Amino acid sequence: MNLAGKRVLYISYNGMLDPLGQSQVIPYLKELSRLGVQFTLLSYEREQAYSIEGVQRVKALKRELTQFGINWHFLRYHQRPSIPATAFDVAAGIRFASGLVRREKIELVHARAHIPAVIALNLKRRLGVRMIFDVRGLMAEEYIDAGHWTSNSLAARMTKRMEAGVLRATDGIVTLTDALWNTMREWPDLKGRSVVHETIPCCIDQELFRFNQNARETCRAEIGVSDRLVLVYSGSIGGWYRSDEMAAFFAELRRHRPEAFFLWLTTGEPKIVEDAMSKSQVSSAAYAVRRISNRDVSSFLSAADIGIAFYRPGISRLGTSPVKVSEYLSCGLPVVINSGIGDTEKLIESENIGAVVKDFRTEEYSRAASATLSLAGDSADSRSRIRAVAEKYFDLRGIGIERYARLYERVLAE
């Protein structure tokens, strides 16, 4: 792939000091830099970047990125009031990025999600650079499904109008799922257009997430689960994530395996978990909530036997590629998930690596529990087979980097 010397401005509305930026942006930029891409990174950082501790973290990350030839700049993120704050951030981004494009002789702007795409569109129209719209989800539909906006609200209408303008102009598109792309490609603003596209799910470094027997024994001893069956949930709670329904599934799982234990790995409010478990009449002896660092997630996943992730259903979930599912599979765990979540349902059923709950009913929980238990346990063969699926679909280098590099080449060649 001939990407040596190509100058790319990568814009992310997520901060690089946030876990999302750390895990889902920086690894890609580093690997693509190894292929010769010269990145200028522009992010929006929250208050933490301006604290005494944050300044030190910024300096350390800048040194790290400089080793890969990545030139990092950031602007302050503004949150409230929502529409004026976002408009201010966009205007500031256009001004700052315009200078970067001229000074760094940028050829391509890679916009991660909708807000950066507005900035990229302005740069394309005024300065003639090519652009890629990296669709991380359907922004308006997500806010509507979550109940924050109504379909005819000003914010929703502005977002859809902006999205349409981006789709009519962008040179390349990334979606996280085929399910979303199959829907989007029929939209009026894309139908009939020749636009370069790649489906690139949330990939992870397979070396960082893998089953470790020593870690399993150590973590199980720390939690005090001995030889019990362990169901694990890793990630945020509340909002999109259906904590009550996951607790209800666990209660049904215990009817099949009374000794089962639920391990919640989250930085969220423990009371959300406690309330959910109480509703399903699960005693405190049957679960634990742990706040752990990112580097310890793989070890605690090794201690588990089944991974779970239930989301609030909605049209916006077509574009969801759950990174937690990639992590579960990489550690050899079968997965229980609800239907309608991107390409995950099709993958789980076609590869026989877990179970899909069609709706949140006890009968479905029971069926999914039975199906998943047949795959669970400390079976080396089962873990190895599930791990192979993760390597096939979610490997950072073999899937993610290869497809991004191919996309860059095609967009720059057109």
Helices and strands as residue ranges (DSSP letters): E 7-12, H 19-24, H 26-34, E 38-45, G 47-50, H 52-66, E 71-76, H 82-104, E 108-112, H 114-127, E 130-135, H 139-145, H 154-169, E 172-175, H 178-184, E 196-199, H 213-223, E 230-234, H 243-256, E 261-265, H 270-279, G 284-286, E 287-290, G 294-296, H 297-302, E 306-309, G 315-319, H 323-330, E 335-338, H 344-351, E 354-357, H 362-373, H 380-394, I 396-401, H 402-413
